[in-house]
Amino acid sequence: MSTQLDELLLRSLAPSVLAVLVRRGADFATAEDAVQDALVEAVRVWPAGPPRDPKGWLVTVAWRRFIDATRADAARRRREELVDEEPEPGPAPGVDDTLQLYFLCAHPSLAPSSAVALTLRAVGGLTTRQIARAYLVPEATMAQRISRAKRSVSGVRFDQPGDVATVLRVLYLVFNEGYSGDVDLAAEAIRLTRQLAAAIDHPEVAGLLALMLLHFARRAARTAPDGSLVPLAEQDRSRWDTASIAEGVEILQAALARDRLGEFQAQAAIAALHADAPTAEETDWVQIVEWYDELVRLTDSPVVRLNRAVAVGQADGPRAGLAALAELDDSLPRHAAVAAYLHDLDGDLATAARLYAEAARHAPDLAERDHLTRQAARLNARRSR
């Protein structure tokens, strides 16, 4: 086996191995540590001779690690009766409880950041160090966050029904983190969502997977060689991944055909309309506004209304977009950026330049700040001619 194949296989097996231990009665925190120990052991010994049943091997090693940890903890002697009978090594059970792990890691008692970290660790099979690097925090900080999250869910019954919407929110948060360090979180979110889609037949799971694929397809065109942001209208569409677009559209169409519309399906429909346009000028903005209307109905989110104002400005003209924007609280994140864009479309260069500069001061990251600053400079240069 190659090193890369080993890593992919181990990460794909980790959640189902953890599920077996929890199903046998292991507490979540100790079981998760035992699985991580088994994964480390596999990396060490598999290159010399991979097992015929990788999952069964991991279950056996992880269960032994769990037994060792439990017996070594004097405060948990009451569990000795549980672990005295060690199952004999053999094929792993065919039942896959991975879906329950998703629900457990997205438990309502956890803060979103903790739910994301625990999902990446327990379901994604990433190490604490990898997760810490991806989120640009010290490893010790991430270890504490994950440890607290594991303690929070250790008492939760494994057979309790979970909330699909909460799981999808966690996966969406992972996807939106994008890429940093040595872990591509956007790709990891797609992998996990594929796994979830294989385990549960739900149109919103399919909708989220389609949305991720459609956004991910534009990734290569989103930044210039110097790292600066490239707005959607200016992107080189020949660099978009047509295979990901086709897959995303196919998944979305199948989900929409079930007539159980949810917000991720509606977002994916908007992304599909952008992907379908050969040029920015040929974008079907009227239909995009209609999908935003559906999103408003489903979520009543101020952020959705903000994005809808942009679409209205494209479909019905900048004055109409500004009228839609006027209905929203101007303290909303990115409100100034949207206002600047619409005034720019309307030809009010002075107001647009001022608003771009204001938006730049409140930008959430360096790339967006630089982009908005350049927009302000562009308009100020035009005004001075």
LUMPA-764828 format. One record per residue: y, z, x of N, C-alpha, C in turn. Coordinates in pm, whole numbers, plus 50000, padded with zeros to 5 digits. Each point is the difference from the previous one (the first is absolute). Example, Ala and Ser with C-alpha at 12.3 -4.5 7.8 and 13.67 -1.06 7.14 Angstrom:
2
494315078051319501195000049911501205000050090 501054992849965501195000650082501095007349923 
This chain:
385
498805000050083501205000049917501255000050087 501014992649956501275000450072500745012849963 500965003950085500785012049973500754998849868 500584987949976500764998149877499095000849878 498794994050011499075000449889499545014349973 499745007750110499645014049984501065007649921 501264998050038501095007349936500104996349852 499924987149969500104995749861498845005449918 498794999650058498835005049928500125015049976 500395007550103500145014449986501035003749895 501134993150002501065003149904499584996649858 499174989649985499544996449866498945009849947 499245006150093498945009349958500505014249982 501115003550068500465014050002500165006149861 500664993349904500195006649870498705002749926 499044990550006498755002249928499175011050064 500095001450133499315011050069500625013349958 501315000749998500685012249957499615003549856 499914989849917499645002249860498615006049987 499064995550084498645005549996500025014950033 500755003850103500055014150038500625008649890 501084995249942500655007649892499075001049880 499304989249970499065000249888498885010150023 499625001950127498955009750033500505014449990 501285001849990500535013549985500915004450110 500264991550099500905003750109501445000649950 500775009650051501415000349963500714988450071 501044994949938500644987750046500505001250143 500705010950032500635001250131498964999950112 498945008249986498985000650105499224987050007 499724994149883499264987449997500784988850068 501294999549977500814989450060500035001450152 500105012350049499955002250145498644995850056 498955002949926498654996350046499834984950006 500554993049904499924985350001500764994450119 501165005650028500774995350117499215002350128 499325011350012499165002650117498884989750011 499404996549885498924990149999500524986250042 501214996649957500584987150039500234999550151 500495011050057500215000550145498674998450073 498965006749950498674998950062499484985749989 500254993449888499544986249983500674990750101 501305001950020500714991850099499385001950139 499515012050026499445003050132498614993950019 499155000849895498594996250021499614986449944 500714994949901499584987549939500004988050095 500974998950091499964988250088498694998650076 499335011150029498734999450074498844996149910 500155001649871498934996549907500355003849859 500634990949923500435003349863498805002949910 500135009349906498895003649912499734989249895 498764999949949499664990349895500715003349869 500225012849976500705004549878501255007950042 501114993050026501205006950049500485011249909 499994997649869500495010349909499085012250002 498684997649999499055011150005500165008150128 500244993250111500215006750129501235008949993 501114994649945501235007749991499855012049907 499284998149888499795011149907499225011250069 498954996350073499185010050068500805007850103 500754992850083500785006650105501125008549939 500684994549899501095007549938499485012649932 498864998949932499445011849932499635010950101 499454995850115499685009950104501275006650054 501054992150017501265005750047500555009949896 499854996449873500455009149893499215013150004 498694999150018499175011950008500445008850117 500194993650116500435007650118501325007249976 500964992849939501315005949976499925011449900 499174998449898499895010249897499325012550053 498934998050078499285011550055500845007450103 500934992950065500815006450103501165008049943 500244998549872501145006649936499515012449925 500275011750058499495012349940500535002349860 501204995149974500615002149869499344991849891 499104990850042499374991349900498505002049998 499555012050034498555002450004499354998349864 500785001449895499434998449867499484985949977 500384990750086499534986249983498694997550073 499475009950070498804997950079498834995149914 499935005349879498894995949914500084985249967 501254995049988500214985949968499484991050111 500225004150126499734990950111498715003150074 499225010449957498765003150070499014988549996 499984992949888499084988749987500704987450042 499754995650123500654987950050499224987749955 500644990449933499304987949959499474992550121 498834994449983499424992250108500784987050019 500154995250125500654987150022499274989149922 500764990649951499414989049925501084991549940 499644990149919501004991249939501005008049918 501264995950009501035006749921499844996449854 500395008949909499914997049857500854987949964 499534992749898500684987649963501285002149921 500185011949945501195002649919501245000650090 501044993049960501245000050078501075007649922 500375011650051500995008349933501394998150058 500224988850068501294997750066501155000949900 499774995049879501065000149900500505014249975 499085009949997500425013749978500875005150114 499754994850122500845004150113501434995149982 500164988049947501354995049972500735009749907 499325003949893500635009049904500305013650061 499085004850084500195013050064501194999750095 500124989350077501084999050098501364997549934 499994995449877501254997849926500195010949895 499505011950029500065011049903501455003849969 500305003249875501405003449962500585011850076 499145008750056500525011650072500614996250135 499754987850046500474995750132501344992749990 500865002550098501224992050012499624985850038 500834990149964499644986150033499684997850148 500785005950090499754998050142498645005750041 499635011449943498705006050030498864991849942 500214994949879498974991749937499754987350081 501074994050051499864988050082499235003250129 500395010850067499345003650126498535003149978 499685007349893498615003649973499184987749964 500594990849925499304987749965499674991850125 500984998850090499774992450123498915006550086 499955013249999499035007250082498614999649935 499905004149873498705001649937499414986949948 500834991649940499514987449944500144988750101 501105000050076500234989350096499275001950131 499595012250029499285002450123500864999950125 501335000949985500885000250116500025014050062 500265000750128500125012950067501395005949973 500105013050021501305006649984501024993950095 499584996850120500924994050098500514986549951 499124991749945500424986949949501005001549886 499735009349910500905001949886501365005150049 499985009350095501245005550054500834989050066 499354991450076500714989050065500594990549898 499244997349893500494990849898501245005549930 500055013149984501145006249932501045005650096 499784997550130500985003950103500325014849996 498955008249984500165014550006499035005550104 500265012050054499065005950096498615001949938 498984998850085498635001449950499785013949939 500585010350062499835013649948500595001449859 501134993449977500635000349867499104993549896 499444988450035499114993249907498725007949978 499495006350104498795008149986500215011449902 501155006450008500335010949906500104994849857 500624988249985500164994149867498634997049938 499134994150080498674996549950499185012549972 500115010050089499265012549980500415006849870 501305000649975500475006149874499504992149879 500014986850012499544991749888498525002349973 499215001050106498565002449982499745013549934 500765010150041499835013149938500374999549852 501014992249967500454999149861498954994249907 499214990550052499034993349912498595005450016 499795009650092498645004850025499385006649877 500825006049914499455006549883499884991149878 500394987450013499964990949885498584994849979 499525000849878498654994949971499954985150023 498924995750062499874986150039499754990749882 499545005549888499674991449886501104999549895 501185005150034501104999349904500544985849993 500374995349880500574986549990501334999250072 500274988750060501234998350075500994991049928 501194999750052501084992149942500204987550084 499624988549944500104987450073501454997250041 500955003049911501404997250030500475007550124 499555012550017500395007750118499404994050126 498744995949994499364993650115500774987450040 500374992049903500714987550029501375002950061 500665010549954501305003650059499845003350148 498945007550033499775003750139499754987550085 499174991049950499714987850075501254991450016 500844999949898501254992350008500935006050105 500035013350008500805006650103499514996350139 498684999750017499434996050129500444985850034 499894990949904500364986050025501464998550039 500865007349934501444998650026500435005550135 499135007750065500325004750134499944988650101 499274989349964499944988250087499295002650130 500624996250110499345000750130500815008350097 499325009050068500595007150113498875005950082 500215001450130498975005450086498804990950009 498805006050012498794991950017499234998249871 500575003949888499344998549871500874991649908 499454989249949500714991549907499775005549860 500955008049951499795006849873499984990549882 500734989050008499964990349891498594993949989 499434996250113498644994550000498995010649957 500245012450045499105010949962500065002549849 501194999449942500135001949855499264989149924 500074987650048499274989149936498495002550009 499535004450116498575002850017499545010849902 500785010849990499645010949911500064995849853 500984991849965500134995549861498864990449965 499584991850095498814991649976498795008949972 499865010550078498905009349983500045006449862 501205004049959500155006049868499694989949890 500454987550017499764989649900498514997149984 499255001750110498554997849993499305011449927 500655011849998499385011849940500395002349855 501134994349959500495002649864500564987249940 499624997349877500474988049930501225003849918 501194997950060501245004249934501074989550030 500684994749897500974989350024501175004050090 500405012749998501115004150086499585001150146 498725003250025499504999650138500084985650051 499554990649917500104985950036501454995850017 500875005149912501424996650010500615004750130 499655012150042500535005150127499484991850117 498714996549998499434991950108500704986550006 500224993949886500714987149996501415001450055 500705010549961501375002450047500025001450152 499085007750054499945001950145499764986850072 499054992249950499674987350065501194990449997 500704999649888501144990949987501165004050090 500245012950013501055004650092499584998150145 498765003250029499494999050137500024985450048 499844990749906499984985850035501334995450062 501095006749967501324996150051500395007250129 499115008050049500335009150110500514992850125 499334989450041500354993250125501414994149996 500494997049880501314993649986501135009949977 499695012849992501025009949962500925004250113 499604997350123500865003850112500174988250095 501174999350061500294989750100499425004450135 499954990950097499475003650132500705012150062 501275002249968500725011550056499785012849921 499144999349897499695011749920500895002149880 501004991649981500915001649886499324995649870 500455006049889499444996649869500424986149957 499084992949936500304986949942499895001349848 501094998549925499945001149854499024989949941 499475003149884499004991549935500484985749988 501244998049959500524986449978500064991950129 500065006650114500144993050128498684999150078 498935005349945498745000150073499394986150011 499314997750112499274987550021498695000949923 499944993449886498855001649911498744993750055 500134991650101498804994450063499245010850078 500655011350026499365011050071499325009849906 500154998049870499325008649904498504997050003 499215010249978498534998850004499514994949864 499704987249993499634994049872498665005249947 499095003850091498705005349955500195013449930 500855008650055500275013049936500714998049867 500914990349995500714997149874499014995449894 499124990850037499034994849903499085011149950 499555008750091499135011049958500765009649908 501245003250037500795009249919500244994649860 500324987149990500254993849870498725000049915 498874997050064498734999749926499655013949946 500175010250082499725013749956500945004049887 501284996350014500995003449898499694993449868 499684987250003499714992749876498835006349925 498975004150074498855006449936500405013449938 500885007350067500445012949947500864998149874 500944990550007500884997649885499224995349878 498914992850023499214994849889499365011149917 499955012050056499405011249927500985006649904 501264995750005501025004449905500175015249998 499995006050121500285014350014501065001350110 501204995349967501054998950100500445013650052 500185000750132500525011950065501064995850100 500665010050059501144996950086499614992250126 498825002750057499634992750121499684985449970 499434997449883499784986149959501334992849981 500975006949939501304993849978500714997450133 499925009550094500594997850132499334988450071 498684999249986499274989150064500394986649939 500264999749871500414987649934501344995250056 500915009250028501294996450060499784994450140 499155006950077499704995250136499344986349997 499154997649900499344987049989500984988849969 501015002949919501024990049969500814996450125 500305009950082500674997150127499104991450089 498725003650006499064992850086499784985849952 500134997849871499724986949941501134990050022 501205004950032501164991150014499984993150137 499994986750001500014992850129501245003050084 501135002249932501255003750067500655011349922 500955006850063500715010849932500734994849876 500554987850011500764994249889499134997149878 498704998450021499094996749890499345012349938 500455011950039499435012349944500315001049851 498995003649922500155001249855500595013849967 501325001350018500655012949980499995004549855 500014990549907499975003849859498715007549968 498884994750049498735006749975499915013350076 500625000550118500015012650076500755010749923 501134996449938500735009749918499125005049886 499234991049940499125004149890498965010150047 499484998150122499045009650054500695013350033 501244999350047500735012450024500245007449868 500244992849893500155006349869498715007649963 498854993950030498725006849976499905012650086 500414998950126499965011650090500905011349951 501184996449950500905010149946499355007049881 499354992149916499315005749883498895009550044 499294996450106498875008050046500425012550076 501104999150076500355011050091501345006549973 500934992549941501385004749982500565005350131 499664993250110500415004550133501384994550037 500905008550050501314995050045499874989850114 499005001850087499794990550110499614986449945 499154999949898499624987449936501234993449938 500855007949935501224994549939500944994450107 500015006450116500814995150111499524986250045 498694998750019499444987050040500164989549891 499945004749875500204990849888501414994250004 500995007950039501384995150007500124988450097 499275000650110500004988850096499434987549934 498875001849930499364988649934500914994149892 500675008649924500944995349898501134992250067 500485004750113501064992950073499584986150043 498724998450032499504986950038499744991149879 499525006149892499654992149882501234996349916 500915009349983501134998049908501365000250068 500015001150132501275000150073500375013950046 500765000950110500345013150059500765009349907 500854994649912500745008749909499055007349905 498974992949955498995006349913499245010750077 499704997250127499325009850082500855012450021 501304998150024500905011450019500145008149871 499944993449886500075007149872498765008849982 498844994750039498765007949992500065011750099 500584997550116500125010450102500955011149956 501014996449925501015009749956499405010949911 498854997349942499355009849912499275010850079 499904998350134499215009250082500895009350081 499445011350037500695010050081500244994450140 501245000050045500304994150130499535008550119 499415011749972499435008250108498564996250031 499454990549925498634995650025499874994150140 498895002750069499784993650130500044984749985 500694993450090500134985550005500944994349892 500655008649923500934995049899501114992050067 500565005350108501104993050068499534986750057 498784999450050499474987550056499854989449892 499515004049883499844990549889501384995449952 500935009349987501364996449958500634990350100 499805002750129500544991050103499424986049985 498704999249979499344987049987500564992149880 500175006849888500484993249879501464995950015 500835008350060501394996050025500054988550100 499094999950096499904989050095499704987049927 499025000449907499674988149920501204995449918 500805009749956501144996949913501224995250078 499925000350132501114995350083501065010350030 499785012549961500965010750029499665005750138 500484993150105499585003250136500515013750045 501215003749964500565012850044499195011749945 499724999749869499235010849939498585000350056 499414988250015498634999250051499925005750142 500954996250086499985004950138500135015250005 500905005549917500175014549996498725007049956 499354994449897498785006149948498824998550097 499914988650070498954998450101500165010750108 501245002450044500255010150103499635014049949 500345002749873499655012949941498495001749991 499304989349958498545000449989499365002250136 500584993950104499455001450135500045014650045 501045007149962500135014150042498925008849938 499444995649888498985008049931498624993450006 499824990150086498724992950009498905009450047 498784998549946498915009250034499394997850138 500224988250059499444997550132500924990850079 499724998950128500864992650092500044985149966 498834994249967499954985649972500874996449880 499935008049894500824997149881501485002450030 500295010450077501405002650035500604988350078 499244994950096500484988750079500214987749913 499074997649907500114988549911501275000949915 500245011649941501185001749914501304999250082 499975005450120501174999150088500324985550033 498964992050025500224985750029500554992749879 499555003949881500534993649879501505003049985 500385012450025501425003649992500814992350104 499474998850122500694992850107500144985149965 498954994549939500044985849961501134997249902 500145008749901501044997849899501395002750056 500125010050085501315002750061500444988550090 499034993750067500324988350083500474988449914 499364998049886500424989249909501395002649945 500315012649971501325003249943501124997950102 499675001650128501044999150103500294985850045 499254990549951500224986050041501284994549937 
